[in-house]
Amino acid sequence: MKLELEKVNSKKQLEAQGYCRIDLNKGYWDYDFGKYVLVADKNIFFKVSGDIFGATPVNTFKEALNIYNNGIYKIN
């Protein structure tokens, strides 16, 4: 089920909605690329190029915001 949320323009707005957060890609996360990781909370996921993810590396906040604004989904 796609969640109908207001579009966000900043990391602060994204995290205030309570569905996702943006972490640094170090320590717990260790992807081969990307400075940041867009992370969805429990039972939430997003689509990137048709694939479904609960976390994905991104290079910029703008990239993370774009993924978030294109739709996040809740598992029923």
C-alpha positions in Angstrom: 0.0 0.0 0.0 1.5 3.3 -1.1 1.6 5.9 1.6 0.3 9.4 0.7 2.7 11.8 2.3 3.7 15.4 1.8 6.7 15.9 -0.4 9.9 16.7 1.6 12.7 19.1 0.9 15.1 18.3 3.6 16.5 15.5 5.8 14.8 17.1 8.8 11.4 17.0 7.1 11.9 13.4 5.9 12.9 12.2 9.4 10.0 14.1 11.0 7.5 12.1 9.1 8.8 9.0 10.9 9.0 6.5 8.1 12.7 6.7 7.0 16.0 8.2 8.1 19.3 9.0 6.4 22.4 7.5 8.0 26.1 7.8 7.1 27.4 4.9 5.1 30.0 3.8 7.7 30.0 1.6 10.8 26.8 -0.4 10.8 26.3 0.2 7.1 29.1 -0.8 4.8 28.0 -0.5 1.2 30.7 -0.2 -1.5 29.4 3.1 -2.7 27.4 6.1 -1.5 28.1 8.6 1.3 24.7 8.0 2.9 22.1 5.3 3.3 18.3 5.8 3.1 16.8 3.5 5.7 13.1 2.6 6.0 11.6 1.7 9.4 9.8 -1.6 10.1 7.2 -2.6 7.6 8.1 0.2 5.2 9.9 -0.1 1.9 10.6 2.0 -1.2 11.2 1.2 -4.9 14.4 2.1 -6.8 14.3 1.2 -10.5 11.5 -1.2 -9.9 13.4 -3.1 -7.1 12.1 -3.1 -3.5 14.5 -2.0 -0.7 14.4 -1.3 3.0 17.8 0.4 2.8 19.8 1.7 -0.1 23.1 3.7 -0.5 22.9 7.2 -2.0 25.5 9.8 -2.8 23.6 12.9 -1.7 20.6 14.0 0.4 18.9 15.1 -2.8 19.1 11.6 -4.1 17.6 10.2 -0.9 14.8 12.8 -0.9 14.0 12.0 -4.5 13.6 8.2 -3.7 11.5 9.1 -0.7 9.3 11.5 -2.6 8.7 9.0 -5.4 6.8 6.8 -3.0 7.2 4.7 0.1 5.0 1.7 0.8 3.7 -0.1 3.9 3.5 -3.8 4.2 0.0 -4.8 5.2 
